[in-house]
């Protein structure tokens, strides 16, 4: 697993771990895409995360209450991409502008 500089600077460690766990949970199921898309939205004390993939179509929403906003602006979207090489595969978490 790898993260980019943008993720390191703009996404808290607890949210990184949460997204990694969502990817792991999804990859335990058949027909997972190489691209995971997470849409993040903060409202008052609620954090909403929408986890999507394109092929096959998949969408799941999570809502976390008692969420404390960070001083830094939360990214609106995060990608996790699976890279499949000949003898190994790995994941990269990045912001859309780093793609």
C-alpha positions as CSV (number, residue, x, y, z in Angstrom):
1,X,0.0,0.0,0.0
2,X,1.2,3.4,-0.9
3,X,0.0,7.0,-0.4
4,X,0.9,10.1,-2.4
5,X,2.1,13.4,-0.9
6,X,-1.4,14.9,-1.3
7,X,-3.0,12.1,0.8
8,X,-0.3,12.5,3.4
9,X,-0.8,16.2,3.6
10,X,-4.6,16.4,3.3
11,X,-6.2,13.3,4.8
12,X,-5.8,12.3,8.4
13,X,-4.3,9.0,9.3
14,X,-7.6,7.7,10.8
15,X,-9.4,8.5,7.6
16,X,-6.7,6.8,5.6
17,X,-7.0,3.7,7.7
18,X,-10.8,3.8,7.3
19,X,-10.6,4.0,3.5
20,X,-8.0,1.2,3.4
21,X,-10.4,-1.0,5.4
22,X,-13.2,-0.3,3.0
23,X,-11.0,-1.3,0.1
24,X,-10.0,-4.5,1.8
25,X,-13.7,-5.3,2.6
26,X,-14.7,-4.7,-1.0
27,X,-11.8,-6.8,-2.4
28,X,-13.0,-9.8,-0.4
29,X,-15.9,-9.9,-2.8
30,X,-16.0,-11.1,-6.4
31,X,-15.9,-8.7,-9.3
32,X,-13.9,-5.8,-7.9
33,X,-12.6,-3.0,-10.2
34,X,-9.0,-1.8,-10.1
35,X,-10.3,1.7,-9.3
36,X,-12.1,2.6,-6.0
37,X,-13.6,6.1,-5.8
38,X,-14.4,7.7,-2.5
39,X,-16.5,10.9,-2.2
40,X,-16.2,12.7,1.1
41,X,-18.5,15.3,2.5
42,X,-18.6,17.0,5.9
43,X,-21.8,18.3,7.4
44,X,-21.9,19.7,10.9
45,X,-21.0,16.6,13.0
46,X,-21.5,14.0,10.2
47,X,-18.9,12.6,7.8
48,X,-20.5,11.0,4.7
49,X,-18.3,8.7,2.5
50,X,-19.6,7.2,-0.7
51,X,-17.6,4.2,-2.0
52,X,-18.0,3.5,-5.7
53,X,-16.6,1.5,-8.5
54,X,-17.5,1.6,-12.2
55,X,-17.1,-2.0,-13.4
56,X,-19.3,-3.7,-12.3
57,X,-21.3,-0.9,-10.9
58,X,-21.1,-0.6,-7.1
59,X,-22.0,2.1,-4.6
60,X,-22.2,2.0,-0.8
61,X,-22.7,5.0,1.5
62,X,-21.3,5.3,5.0
63,X,-22.4,8.0,7.5
64,X,-20.3,8.7,10.6
65,X,-21.9,10.7,13.4
66,X,-20.0,12.7,16.1
67,X,-17.4,13.6,13.5
68,X,-15.2,16.4,14.5
69,X,-14.1,18.6,11.5
70,X,-10.4,19.0,11.0
71,X,-9.1,22.5,10.6
72,X,-7.8,21.6,7.1
73,X,-10.2,21.2,4.3
74,X,-11.1,17.6,3.6
75,X,-10.6,16.4,0.0
76,X,-13.9,16.0,-1.9
77,X,-12.7,12.8,-3.7
78,X,-10.0,10.2,-3.1
79,X,-8.9,7.4,-5.5
80,X,-7.4,4.0,-4.6
81,X,-6.0,2.2,-7.6
82,X,-4.8,-1.4,-7.7
83,X,-1.7,-1.9,-9.8
84,X,-1.3,-5.5,-11.0
85,X,2.3,-6.4,-12.0
86,X,3.5,-9.8,-13.1
87,X,4.4,-11.1,-9.7
88,X,2.7,-8.8,-7.3
89,X,-0.1,-6.3,-6.9
90,X,-0.3,-3.2,-4.8
91,X,-2.5,-0.2,-4.1
92,X,-2.0,3.5,-4.3
93,X,-4.2,6.1,-2.6
94,X,-4.2,9.5,-4.3
95,X,-6.1,12.6,-4.9
96,X,-7.7,13.0,-8.4
97,X,-5.4,15.9,-9.3
98,X,-2.4,13.5,-8.7
99,X,-3.7,10.9,-11.2
